[in-house]
């Protein structure tokens, strides 16, 4: 095998190995809190990285140098959740992230980063394999975004009240998390772009 053929085979192998991971990562990208609607957010963001610099949990990430959207901030709740400190919204120079106070009532009314999806077959109380209330205990809006139901106190999510911070997903003890925070559909913008 000559050098050109070997290089071509290596390039193809690397491309095949990275495509599923990149496709999965793209599917899970959630806009940070206070983000403008899809399209407007990407146009307004200048990729200055200030939001990531002030994030205390380093949950705000940017794409790799090889991705087309490398300068657009995102959160992948499967890696790190947002603690709703709103510091990122305070430093955005273009208001791609609308400034929001770290007030629980304002956050509940204005922030929608994603929606919870529960796979009951992986959830300990739902599949009768154990007791777990971690998602409920870490939720900033218990009883509104998630409640415990039935004799085993299994979680029941209310997506319309969930801000999509991902704390429940991060807390889930299952290796393949029973809870996933999925991005909002592009047609469903956050409930408000301005705080009350």
C-alpha positions as CSV (number, residue, x, y, z in Angstrom):
1,X,0.0,0.0,0.0
2,X,1.5,3.4,-1.0
3,X,1.5,6.5,1.3
4,X,-1.4,8.1,-0.5
5,X,-3.7,5.1,0.0
6,X,-2.6,4.7,3.6
7,X,-3.3,8.4,4.3
8,X,-6.7,8.1,2.6
9,X,-7.6,5.1,4.6
10,X,-6.6,6.8,7.9
11,X,-8.6,9.9,7.0
12,X,-11.7,7.8,6.2
13,X,-11.4,5.9,9.5
14,X,-11.1,9.1,11.5
15,X,-14.1,10.6,9.7
16,X,-16.2,7.5,10.4
17,X,-15.2,7.4,14.0
18,X,-16.1,11.0,14.7
19,X,-19.4,11.4,12.7
20,X,-21.6,9.6,15.3
21,X,-20.1,11.6,18.2
22,X,-20.4,14.9,16.4
23,X,-24.0,14.1,15.3
24,X,-24.9,13.2,18.9
25,X,-23.3,16.3,20.3
26,X,-25.0,18.5,17.8
27,X,-28.4,17.0,18.7
28,X,-27.9,17.8,22.4
29,X,-26.8,21.4,22.1
30,X,-28.9,23.7,24.3
31,X,-28.7,27.4,24.0
32,X,-27.6,29.1,27.3
33,X,-30.2,30.9,29.5
34,X,-31.5,34.2,28.1
35,X,-30.7,33.2,24.5
36,X,-32.6,34.9,21.7
37,X,-34.8,32.7,19.5
38,X,-33.0,30.3,17.1
39,X,-31.5,32.2,14.2
40,X,-31.5,35.5,16.0
41,X,-29.2,34.0,18.6
42,X,-26.7,32.8,16.1
43,X,-26.7,36.1,14.3
44,X,-26.2,38.2,17.4
45,X,-23.5,36.1,19.0
46,X,-20.0,37.2,18.2
47,X,-18.3,34.2,19.8
48,X,-16.4,36.4,22.4
49,X,-16.3,33.5,25.0
50,X,-17.2,35.9,27.8
51,X,-20.2,33.8,28.8
52,X,-18.0,30.7,29.2
53,X,-15.4,32.7,31.1
54,X,-17.8,33.7,33.9
55,X,-19.7,30.4,34.1
56,X,-18.9,29.0,37.6
57,X,-19.6,25.4,36.6
58,X,-18.0,25.6,33.1
59,X,-21.2,24.2,31.6
60,X,-21.0,26.7,28.6
61,X,-19.0,25.1,25.8
62,X,-18.0,26.0,22.3
63,X,-17.7,23.7,19.3
64,X,-14.4,22.2,18.2
65,X,-12.1,24.0,15.7
66,X,-13.4,21.6,13.1
67,X,-17.1,22.3,13.5
68,X,-19.1,24.8,11.5
69,X,-20.6,26.4,14.6
70,X,-17.4,26.6,16.7
71,X,-18.1,30.2,17.8
72,X,-21.7,29.5,19.2
73,X,-22.0,28.8,22.9
74,X,-24.0,25.8,24.0
75,X,-24.7,23.6,27.0
76,X,-24.7,19.8,27.0
77,X,-26.5,18.8,30.2
78,X,-25.2,15.3,29.9
79,X,-21.7,16.7,30.6
80,X,-22.5,19.6,33.0
81,X,-25.6,21.3,34.2
82,X,-26.4,25.0,34.4
83,X,-26.9,26.4,38.0
84,X,-29.0,29.4,36.8
85,X,-26.6,32.0,38.2
86,X,-27.3,34.2,35.1
87,X,-23.8,35.5,35.1
88,X,-23.5,34.7,31.4
89,X,-26.4,36.9,30.6
90,X,-24.8,39.9,32.4
91,X,-21.6,39.9,30.3
92,X,-22.9,39.3,26.8
93,X,-21.9,42.4,24.8
94,X,-24.5,41.9,22.0
95,X,-27.5,40.8,24.1
96,X,-27.5,37.5,22.2
97,X,-28.1,36.4,25.8
98,X,-30.7,38.9,27.3
99,X,-29.6,40.2,30.7
100,X,-31.5,38.4,33.5
101,X,-31.4,38.7,37.2
102,X,-30.7,35.5,39.2
103,X,-34.2,35.8,40.6
104,X,-36.0,32.4,40.8
105,X,-39.4,34.0,39.8
106,X,-37.9,35.8,36.8
107,X,-36.0,32.7,35.7
108,X,-39.1,30.5,36.0
109,X,-41.1,33.0,33.7
110,X,-38.4,33.7,31.1
111,X,-35.9,30.8,30.8
112,X,-36.5,27.8,28.6
113,X,-33.3,26.1,27.5
114,X,-34.7,22.6,26.9
115,X,-37.3,20.0,27.9
116,X,-36.9,16.9,30.1
117,X,-37.3,13.5,28.6
118,X,-37.6,10.6,31.0
119,X,-36.9,7.0,29.9
120,X,-38.9,5.1,32.5
121,X,-37.2,1.8,31.8
122,X,-33.9,3.3,33.1
123,X,-35.4,5.1,36.1
124,X,-35.0,3.2,39.4
125,X,-38.4,3.9,40.9
126,X,-40.2,3.4,37.6
127,X,-38.6,0.1,36.8
128,X,-39.0,-1.1,40.4
129,X,-35.2,-1.5,41.0
130,X,-34.7,1.0,43.7
131,X,-35.5,4.3,45.4
132,X,-34.2,7.5,44.0
133,X,-35.3,11.1,44.4
134,X,-32.2,12.9,43.2
135,X,-33.9,14.6,40.3
136,X,-36.6,16.0,42.5
137,X,-34.1,17.1,45.2
138,X,-31.8,19.0,42.8
139,X,-34.6,20.6,40.8
140,X,-34.8,24.4,41.4
141,X,-38.6,24.1,40.8
142,X,-39.8,21.0,42.6
143,X,-43.5,20.3,42.4
144,X,-43.7,22.6,39.5
145,X,-41.2,21.1,37.0
146,X,-41.1,17.6,38.6
147,X,-43.2,15.9,41.2
148,X,-43.0,12.5,42.9
149,X,-45.9,10.2,42.2
150,X,-47.2,6.8,43.3
151,X,-46.1,4.5,46.1
152,X,-42.5,4.4,44.9
153,X,-42.3,8.2,44.6
154,X,-41.3,8.1,40.9
155,X,-40.6,11.3,39.1
156,X,-43.2,12.9,36.8
157,X,-41.9,15.8,34.8
158,X,-43.9,18.9,33.7
159,X,-42.0,20.2,30.6
160,X,-44.0,23.5,30.5
161,X,-42.6,24.4,34.0
162,X,-39.0,23.2,33.4
163,X,-36.3,25.7,32.6
164,X,-34.0,23.0,31.1
165,X,-31.0,23.6,33.4
166,X,-30.1,19.9,33.4
167,X,-29.5,19.5,37.1
168,X,-31.8,16.5,37.1
169,X,-29.9,14.8,34.2
170,X,-26.5,15.5,35.9
171,X,-27.8,14.0,39.2
172,X,-29.3,10.8,37.7
173,X,-27.3,7.9,39.1
174,X,-27.8,5.6,36.1
175,X,-24.9,5.3,33.7
176,X,-27.2,5.8,30.8
177,X,-29.1,8.6,32.3
178,X,-32.9,8.0,32.7
179,X,-33.4,11.8,32.2
180,X,-32.2,13.8,29.2
181,X,-32.6,17.5,28.5
182,X,-33.4,17.9,24.9
183,X,-33.2,21.2,23.0
184,X,-36.4,23.1,22.4
185,X,-37.7,22.7,18.8
186,X,-36.7,25.6,16.7
187,X,-40.3,26.5,16.3
188,X,-40.7,26.9,20.1
189,X,-38.9,30.0,21.3
190,X,-38.6,30.7,25.0
191,X,-41.8,32.1,26.6
192,X,-40.3,35.6,26.8
193,X,-37.2,37.4,25.6
194,X,-37.4,40.1,28.2
195,X,-37.6,39.9,32.0
196,X,-40.9,41.2,33.5
